[in-house]
Amino acid sequence: MNSESAESILDVQSWTYILVGITFALYIGIAIWSRASSTKDFYVAGGGVSPWANGMATAADWMSAASFISMAGIISFAGYDGAVYLMGWTGGYVLLALLLAPYLRKFGKFTVPDFIGDRYYSNTARIVAVICALLVSFTYVAGQMRGVGIVFSRFLEVDINTGVIIGMLIVLFYAVLGGMKGITYTQVAQYCVLIFAFMVPAIFISIQMTGNPVPQLGFGGELNDGSGMYLLDKLDGLSTELGFSEYTEGTKSTIDVFAITLALMVGTAGLPHVIVRFFTVKKVRDARKSAGIALLLIVILYSTAPAVSVFARTNMIETISDKPYTEVPQWFKKWETTGLITFTDKNKDGKVQYLANETKNELIVDNDIMVLANPEIAKLPNWVIALVAAGGLAAALSTAAGLLLVISASVSHDLIKKVINPKITEKTELRAARLSAVGAVCIAGYFGINPPGFVAAVVALAFGLAAASFFPAIILGIFYKKMNKEGAIAGMIVGIIAMLLYMIKYKLGWFDEVLPDKSEWWFGISPEGFGSIAMLLNFSVSIIVMKFTKSPPENVQKIVEDIRIPSGAGDAINH
């Protein structure tokens, strides 16, 4: 089936309505079937999810719009430098699965602030953790809602703001009705949709360009045009011709690569919406098993992303570079209407000049369109193009739902029940959780429609904040029984403030009058990598303050010792 025959049957927009309609109906149906009837259902899906289902849900929760839409786009334009995202995010998930998940599951708390509040025997620590969870989650969810808006605006040809509102309503329905129970089984379906949507065009294009149906092998293979040239060599040549550095050569300094990778790793291990997934299984052994399953499922997409990046970049350069604007393909014109591709004919020759030289370059392409436009550039069938749109929505909505639940639980469980009104009934707490979710969706939608200045760096900011605040508090809480509440609170506050100030300075430029050296990064580390420095500050402050303050109570130290005892680890935990 070729694209012309598909065109005569149904256009892209019709296919998108069909596929997105079917997937949305599936998500809503699952939410109605699995609606939450108790706070345990709402927060941790009743604690009875199977390892396979939880592994798939965790993979969907983890692979956000950043993984599905943005990561391959970043690698497309950054080349070798973009590998830091692959290393950081994959390594971070391994760190989370091995170092944190089983112990947190054995501690038996619903949320990260709940763990920090009880481990550090302090409501002040709990409140600081709630504030950090809200900062991380709202920052992350803003990008997800914007991703939803982008997909809707291009493929359903509606305004970006309208797309955000539609996404809000869908998430609101299954997050508020089903809670974690509804979100879990919806995410199982969303994983199937997003991985199918990511792999199908990758396989098509790999066969088209190299004759190899395995994208991971195809992008390192020979082109099937009879030239005998390898695909990566061709892309290196195309890049240097346009004045860019070779695609397979890195330009970042070693210290910055190390800092970004570390920040993404420890940020991953501190993300509250991923950590909470390990509380939804029956046993500690199941938490370990589901972590391993999720890692295998994540690797399918992560090992394919570099191939998708190379395919998309090569096809884009060959399709539009130095071509008359009147002859550019239809996909180019359609993406132009979204504002994510802009062409300015600076030399008035009527041709699209795509060059590394900023003064001569006439084409600006947003990273985020590369995965979504990839099937169109390669002239794949319309149903494949629409499938990618459904996959992008599944990725964005699955993570948005997980983040909204973290926000909801932080407000209703950690703030209202544990601090403000400990005597609240379960029915009232469940109502508060649902109202919190409604409020969170509205705020997330607002950020999606009116993105703040840092939304372009939303992923780095969210991971940096998680690295700077939660990771040291959780690691020290599990592995260092002498760590006390004063040290943990001081460390979290210093870490998150340092990260916020650095991001505000170098991403928003608020302090340029006071600190005019905007180009002078501290230690040569970019804002994307500063989470690693803020994390080290957190560790240092925590340990120094702990040395000069009172040790934790004996019962808390005993709990910390018990968390790490493997005997009986397979036994169910009573909350």
VENNORSUL-V572254 format. One record per backbone hydrogen bond with DSSP energy under -0.5 kcal/mol. NH is the residue of the N-H (numbers start at 1). CO is the residue of the C=O. If there is no record, write none. Layout:
NH|CO, NH|CO
This chain:
6|2, 7|3, 8|4, 9|5, 9|6, 10|6, 15|11, 16|12, 17|13, 18|14, 19|15, 20|16, 21|17, 22|18, 23|19, 24|20, 25|21, 26|22, 27|23, 28|24, 29|25, 30|26, 31|27, 32|28, 33|29, 34|30, 35|32, 36|177, 42|38, 43|39, 44|40, 45|41, 46|40, 47|44, 48|45, 49|280, 54|50, 55|51, 56|52, 57|53, 58|54, 59|55, 60|56, 61|57, 62|58, 63|59, 64|62, 68|64, 69|65, 70|65, 71|66, 72|67, 73|69, 74|70, 75|71, 76|72, 77|73, 78|74, 79|75, 80|247, 81|78, 82|79, 83|80, 84|81, 85|82, 86|82, 87|83, 88|84, 89|85, 90|86, 91|87, 92|88, 93|89, 94|90, 95|91, 96|92, 97|93, 98|94, 99|95, 100|95, 100|96, 101|96, 102|97, 104|100, 105|101, 106|102, 107|103, 108|104, 109|104, 115|111, 116|112, 117|113, 118|114, 119|115, 120|116, 121|118, 122|117, 126|122, 127|123, 128|124, 129|125, 130|126, 131|127, 132|128, 133|129, 134|130, 135|131, 136|132, 137|133, 138|134, 139|135, 140|136, 141|137, 142|138, 143|139, 143|140, 144|140, 145|141, 146|142, 147|143, 148|144, 149|145, 150|146, 151|147, 152|148, 153|149, 154|150, 155|151, 156|152, 158|152, 163|159, 164|160, 165|161, 166|162, 167|163, 168|164, 169|165, 170|166, 171|167, 172|168, 173|169, 174|170, 175|171, 176|172, 177|173, 178|174, 179|175, 180|42, 181|41, 181|178, 182|178, 183|179, 184|180, 185|181, 186|182, 187|183, 188|184, 189|185, 190|186, 191|187, 192|188, 193|189, 194|190, 195|191, 196|192, 197|193, 198|194, 199|195, 200|196, 201|197, 202|198, 203|199, 204|200, 205|201, 206|202, 207|203, 208|204, 209|205, 210|206, 211|206, 211|207, 212|206, 213|211, 215|213, 217|214, 218|214, 219|215, 220|217, 221|218, 223|229, 224|209, 226|223, 231|221, 234|230, 235|231, 236|232, 237|233, 238|234, 239|235, 240|236, 241|237, 242|238, 243|240, 244|239, 249|246, 257|253, 258|254, 259|255, 260|256, 261|257, 262|258, 263|259, 264|260, 265|261, 266|262, 267|263, 268|264, 269|265, 270|266, 270|267, 271|268, 274|271, 275|271, 276|272, 277|274, 278|275, 279|276, 280|277, 282|49, 284|569, 284|571, 285|569, 287|283, 288|284, 289|285, 290|286, 291|287, 292|288, 293|289, 294|290, 295|291, 296|292, 297|293, 298|294, 299|295, 300|296, 301|297, 301|298, 302|298, 303|299, 304|300, 304|301, 305|301, 306|302, 307|304, 308|304, 309|305, 310|306, 311|307, 312|308, 313|309, 314|310, 315|311, 316|312, 317|313, 318|314, 319|315, 320|316, 321|316, 321|317, 322|352, 323|320, 325|350, 327|324, 328|325, 333|329, 334|330, 335|331, 336|332, 337|333, 338|335, 339|335, 339|336, 340|335, 341|335, 342|364, 344|362, 346|344, 348|345, 352|323, 353|351, 354|352, 355|353, 356|242, 358|356, 360|357, 361|357, 362|353, 363|353, 364|342, 365|363, 366|340, 369|366, 370|367, 371|69, 372|368, 373|369, 374|370, 375|371, 377|373, 378|374, 379|376, 380|375, 384|381, 385|381, 386|382, 387|383, 388|384, 389|385, 390|386, 391|387, 392|388, 393|389, 394|390, 395|391, 396|392, 397|393, 398|394, 399|395, 400|396, 401|397, 402|398, 403|399, 404|400, 405|401, 406|402, 407|403, 408|404, 409|405, 410|406, 411|407, 412|408, 413|409, 414|409, 415|410, 416|411, 417|412, 418|413, 419|415, 420|415, 421|416, 424|421, 429|425, 430|426, 431|427, 432|428, 433|429, 434|430, 435|431, 436|432, 437|433, 438|434, 439|435, 440|436, 441|437, 442|438, 443|439, 444|440, 445|441, 446|442, 447|443, 448|444, 449|445, 450|446, 455|452, 457|454, 458|455, 461|457, 462|458, 463|459, 464|460, 465|461, 466|462, 467|463, 468|464, 469|465, 470|466, 471|466, 472|467, 473|469, 474|470, 475|471, 476|472, 477|473, 478|474, 479|475, 480|476, 483|480, 488|484, 489|485, 490|486, 491|487, 492|488, 493|489, 494|490, 495|491, 496|492, 497|493, 498|494, 499|495, 500|496, 501|497, 502|498, 503|499, 504|500, 505|501, 506|502, 507|503, 508|503, 508|504, 509|504, 510|504, 512|509, 515|511, 518|516, 520|517, 521|519, 524|521, 525|522, 526|524, 529|526, 530|526, 530|527, 532|529, 533|529, 534|530, 535|531, 536|532, 537|533, 538|534, 539|535, 540|536, 541|537, 542|538, 543|539, 544|540, 545|541, 546|542, 547|543, 548|544, 548|545, 549|546, 557|553, 558|554, 559|555, 560|556, 561|557, 562|558, 563|559, 564|560, 564|561, 565|562, 566|564, 569|566, 571|568, 573|282, 575|573
